[in-house]
C-alpha cells in the first residue's frame, strides 16, 4: 500500500488543506506494517491559483498509485469524493503537527483494524 502525507516542508504537516501542501511525503507500507520512504514530491498544484477546493481529480491524476491520503486538514467534500469517486482513503489528524507522528499514528491505528 502506498500513502501520501501532505507536508509544508518535509517534516511538518501542511496547516492548510491537503491539496495545498507544497510537498507530498510518499511511503510504501509492506504486509508487516513497515513503512519505507519513497520520495519527497513537490506538489505542482500547491499554487493557490491552481488549487481548486473539492476538486480531487487533479490530485488523483497527480498521484494515481496512492491508496491513502493523510493530512492535517482536508475539505469534507474532498474526503467524500476520494472515497466515493476514487475508492481511496482520506485521513485527517488535526491534533498532530509532524509527518513522522502522522505516519506512526497511521501505522499504529489504521493498519491494526
C-alpha positions in Angstrom: 0.0 0.0 0.0 1.3 3.5 -0.8 0.4 6.5 1.2 0.9 10.3 0.7 1.2 12.7 3.6 0.7 16.4 2.9 3.7 18.5 4.3 4.7 22.1 4.2 8.5 21.4 4.5 9.1 17.6 4.5 8.8 17.4 8.3 5.7 19.3 9.4 2.2 18.6 8.3 0.6 21.2 6.0 -1.5 23.5 8.1 -4.0 24.1 5.3 -5.8 21.6 3.2 -4.0 18.6 1.9 -4.2 19.7 -1.8 -2.3 22.9 -0.9 0.6 21.0 0.6 3.9 22.2 -1.0 5.2 18.6 -0.7 3.8 15.1 -0.5 5.8 12.6 1.6 5.3 9.3 -0.1 5.7 5.9 1.7 5.1 2.3 0.9 3.7 0.1 3.6 4.6 -3.6 3.4 2.5 -6.5 4.6 4.1 -6.5 8.1 3.2 -2.8 8.5 6.6 -1.4 8.0 7.0 2.0 6.2 9.6 2.6 3.5 10.1 6.2 2.5 9.8 6.6 -1.3 10.0 10.3 -2.1 9.6 13.9 -1.1 7.5 15.0 -4.1 6.9 18.7 -4.9 3.2 19.4 -5.4 2.8 21.5 -8.6 -0.8 22.1 -7.5 0.1 23.9 -4.3 -0.1 27.3 -6.0 -3.3 28.9 -4.8 -4.1 30.0 -8.4 -4.1 26.3 -9.5 -5.8 24.7 -6.5 -9.5 24.0 -6.7 -11.2 23.2 -3.4 -13.2 19.9 -3.5 -11.8 19.1 -6.9 -9.9 15.9 -6.1 -9.4 14.8 -9.7 -6.2 16.9 -10.1 -4.7 15.3 -7.0 -5.8 11.8 -8.1 -4.3 12.4 -11.5 -1.0 13.5 -9.9 -0.9 10.5 -7.5 -2.8 7.7 -9.2 -0.8 5.0 -7.4 -1.6 6.3 -3.9 -4.2 4.5 -1.9 -4.2 6.6 1.3 -4.1 10.4 1.6 -3.2 11.8 5.0 -3.2 15.4 6.1 -3.8 17.8 9.0 -6.9 19.2 7.2 -9.0 18.2 4.2 -12.3 19.5 3.0 -15.3 17.5 3.9 -16.4 17.2 0.3 -12.9 16.2 -0.8 -12.8 13.4 1.7 -16.2 12.2 0.5 -15.0 12.3 -3.2 -11.8 10.5 -2.5 -13.8 7.6 -1.1 -16.9 7.7 -3.4 -15.4 8.5 -6.8 -11.9 7.0 -6.4 -12.3 4.3 -3.8 -9.4 5.5 -1.8 -8.9 6.5 1.8 -8.6 10.1 3.2 -7.5 10.6 6.8 -7.0 13.8 8.8 -5.1 14.2 12.0 -5.8 17.7 13.1 -4.2 17.2 16.5 -0.8 16.3 15.0 1.9 18.5 13.6 4.6 16.3 12.1 4.8 13.9 9.2 6.5 11.3 11.5 3.7 11.4 14.0 1.1 11.1 11.3 2.9 8.1 9.8 3.2 6.5 13.2 -0.4 7.0 14.1 -1.5 5.5 10.8 0.7 2.5 11.3 -0.5 2.0 14.9 -4.2 2.7 14.5 -5.3 2.3 10.9 -3.4 -0.8 10.0 -4.3 -2.6 13.2 -8.0 -2.6 12.4 
